[in-house]
Amino acid sequence: MALANSVLHTNDDFPIKTELPVHSGKVRSVYWLSDADSRRLIEQKNYPVPASTPLAIMIISDRISAFDCIWHGENDLKGIPGKGAALNAVSNHWFSLFKASGLANSHIVDIPHPFVWIVQKARPIKIEAICRQYITGSMWRAYQQGEREFCGIQLPDGLSANQKLDNLLITPSTKGILKGIPGVPEADDVNITRSDIVNNYAAFNFNSIEDVDRYETCLTEGFRLINNNLAALDQIFVDTKFEFGYVADAEGNDQLIYMDEVGTPDSSRIWDGAEFRNGRIVENSKEGFRQSLLNFFPDPDILLNKTRMKERSQLAKDNALPLEFMMDLSKTYLSIAEKIVGHPIRLAENPKQEILDVLNNDFQLVR
């Protein structure tokens, strides 16, 4: 199997029947189905959603994003082998456990292929929340520079790098540019406080003040569930990102759900427990790749300084990373994913053709 051929890099050019432009992010592309196809699938597959629910095909890629750039490797390797399937498998695992534990559902209604989700339209909560139980990364860098207040929460003096915090810290930020909220700058990814959310819950797309409490419960209990399961594997759940939204249930009622991805080595830091007890940080997540980039380039400030984004983009475009970087990350993703889900992650020889075959034969969604 040619390594480059096993990687799904471009995922916004599938001939899927859609009447809207394809929305392509750093990792996933979304194809909104027509009303007729959505209704047909809901009826044929007996999806537990109202008949009028818009559905979309969401296809993950193997692209690797770090420091807000897409990176590539030597030998025309435009992604990380196994990455997409590993991330989807991990998210699917945690979403299933969340549902079984009575926390909340997700936006996924079907999983026709390891790279593919069929999702129902959700109305997103305009918050990206990071849960942290260790001080590391950007928070540690800010703490080193004298910051002590994070999203309205005061941290004590005297903390050290990678120290476990006394309590789980929730640091929310805005998702998108929000206008007219007192004290909140009109910019994307601005840190906010719990008071900002409570006092302006409707502006963040919450239905009610009670749903803010429900959201916090899903944050803390979701984190605890993943943490406990990883601890059983001797892995440390350091921090993670959560996103939420509303969907309509089968009766048409709004339901607060988890969305995007959850508990993956892309959206979380995961440390090896045995190594940590021996005083070493061994990353079982994308953080190790970030550190490799910082060590590889002679001027790491380009990667850390937001005012140098143009230089950073050029750096990613002009540099094919060593194959070792790409394959080390592949091993990291596959290893932690297989530990979590309890079975091997299969690498497709031709993922694009596999996806097309499934969507054509089983769903009649290929033009």
Long-range contacts (C-beta under 8 A, 24 or more apart in sequence): 1-347, 1-349, 3-75, 3-77, 3-81, 4-75, 4-76, 4-77, 4-78, 5-349, 5-350, 6-81, 6-347, 6-348, 6-349, 6-350, 6-351, 7-62, 7-77, 7-78, 7-79, 7-80, 7-81, 7-351, 8-59, 8-60, 8-61, 8-62, 8-79, 8-84, 8-115, 8-351, 8-352, 9-61, 9-62, 9-63, 9-78, 9-79, 10-61, 11-59, 11-60, 11-61, 11-115, 14-57, 14-59, 14-352, 14-355, 14-356, 14-359, 14-366, 15-356, 15-366, 15-367, 16-57, 16-359, 16-365, 16-366, 16-367, 17-365, 17-366, 17-367, 18-57, 26-63, 26-65, 26-70, 27-60, 27-61, 27-63, 27-65, 27-84, 27-87, 27-266, 28-58, 28-59, 28-60, 28-61, 29-58, 29-59, 29-61, 30-56, 30-57, 30-58, 30-119, 31-56, 31-57, 31-58, 31-59, 32-56, 33-57, 33-365, 37-365, 41-118, 41-363, 45-109, 45-110, 47-109, 47-110, 47-120, 48-109, 48-249, 48-250, 49-109, 49-120, 49-247, 49-248, 49-249, 49-250, 50-248, 50-250, 50-251, 50-252, 53-120, 53-121, 53-247, 53-248, 54-120, 54-121, 55-109, 55-118, 55-119, 55-120, 55-121, 56-118, 56-119, 56-120, 56-121, 57-116, 57-117, 57-118, 57-359, 57-365, 58-116, 58-117, 58-118, 58-119, 59-115, 59-116, 59-355, 60-84, 60-85, 60-87, 60-88, 60-115, 60-116, 60-117, 61-115, 64-286, 64-289, 64-326, 64-329, 66-286, 66-289, 66-290, 66-293, 67-290, 67-293, 67-303, 67-304, 67-312, 68-309, 68-312, 69-312, 69-313, 69-315, 69-316, 70-316, 71-293, 71-316, 71-319, 71-321, 72-316, 72-320, 72-321, 73-320, 73-321, 73-322, 73-323, 73-325, 73-326, 74-320, 74-321, 74-322, 74-323, 74-326, 75-323, 77-323, 77-326, 80-326, 80-329, 80-330, 80-333, 81-326, 81-327, 81-330, 81-347, 82-330, 82-333, 82-334, 82-337, 82-345, 82-347, 83-266, 83-329, 83-330, 83-333, 84-114, 84-115, 84-351, 85-114, 85-115, 85-337, 85-345, 85-346, 85-347, 85-348, 86-264, 86-265, 86-333, 86-334, 86-336, 86-337, 86-345, 87-261, 87-264, 87-265, 87-266, 87-333, 87-337, 88-114, 88-115, 88-117, 88-261, 89-114, 89-337, 89-340, 89-341, 89-345, 90-261, 90-263, 90-264, 90-265, 90-336, 90-337, 90-340, 90-341, 91-261, 91-262, 91-263, 91-264, 92-341, 93-263, 93-340, 93-341, 94-222, 94-225, 94-226, 94-262, 94-263, 95-258, 95-262, 97-225, 97-229, 98-218, 98-222, 98-225, 98-258, 98-262, 101-221, 101-225, 103-217, 103-218, 103-221, 103-222, 103-225, 103-258, 104-218, 104-244, 104-255, 104-256, 104-257, 104-258, 105-247, 105-255, 105-257, 105-258, 106-257, 106-258, 106-259, 106-262, 107-245, 107-247, 107-257, 107-258, 107-259, 112-358, 112-359, 112-362, 112-363, 113-354, 113-355, 113-358, 113-359, 114-345, 114-346, 114-348, 115-348, 115-351, 115-354, 115-355, 116-355, 116-358, 116-359, 120-247, 120-248, 121-247, 122-245, 122-246, 122-247, 122-257, 122-259, 123-205, 123-245, 123-246, 123-247, 124-175, 124-205, 124-243, 124-244, 124-245, 124-259, 125-175, 125-204, 125-205, 125-206, 125-215, 125-243, 125-244, 125-245, 125-246, 125-256, 126-174, 126-175, 126-176, 126-178, 126-203, 126-204, 126-205, 127-172, 127-173, 127-174, 127-175, 127-192, 127-197, 127-204, 127-243, 127-244, 128-172, 128-173, 128-174, 128-175, 128-189, 128-241, 128-242, 128-243, 129-170, 129-171, 129-172, 129-173, 129-219, 129-241, 129-242, 129-243, 130-170, 130-171, 130-172, 130-173, 130-239, 130-240, 130-241, 130-242, 131-168, 131-169, 131-170, 131-219, 131-220, 131-223, 131-239, 131-240, 131-242, 132-165, 132-168, 132-169, 132-170, 132-171, 132-238, 132-239, 133-164, 133-165, 133-168, 133-169, 133-223, 133-227, 133-237, 133-238, 133-239, 134-162, 134-163, 134-164, 134-165, 134-236, 134-238, 134-239, 134-269, 135-159, 135-161, 135-162, 135-163, 135-165, 136-161, 136-162, 136-238, 136-239, 136-269, 137-239, 137-269, 137-287, 139-171, 150-191, 151-191, 151-192, 151-193, 151-194, 152-193, 152-194, 152-195, 152-196, 162-281, 168-220, 168-223, 170-194, 170-216, 170-219, 170-220, 172-197, 175-243, 178-203, 178-204, 205-245, 205-246, 207-246, 207-254, 211-256, 214-256, 215-244, 215-256, 218-242, 218-244, 218-256, 218-258, 222-258, 222-262, 226-262, 226-263, 229-340, 230-270, 230-340, 231-273, 233-339, 233-340, 234-272, 234-273, 234-274, 235-270, 235-271, 235-272, 235-273, 235-284, 235-336, 235-339, 236-270, 236-271, 236-272, 236-273, 236-276, 237-263, 237-268, 237-270, 238-268, 238-269, 238-270, 238-271, 239-268, 239-269, 240-267, 240-268, 240-269, 241-267, 241-268, 265-332, 265-333, 265-336, 265-337, 270-336, 283-332, 284-332, 284-335, 284-336, 285-332, 285-336, 286-329, 288-328, 288-329, 288-332, 289-325, 289-328, 289-329, 289-332, 292-325, 292-328, 293-321, 293-325, 296-321, 296-322, 296-325
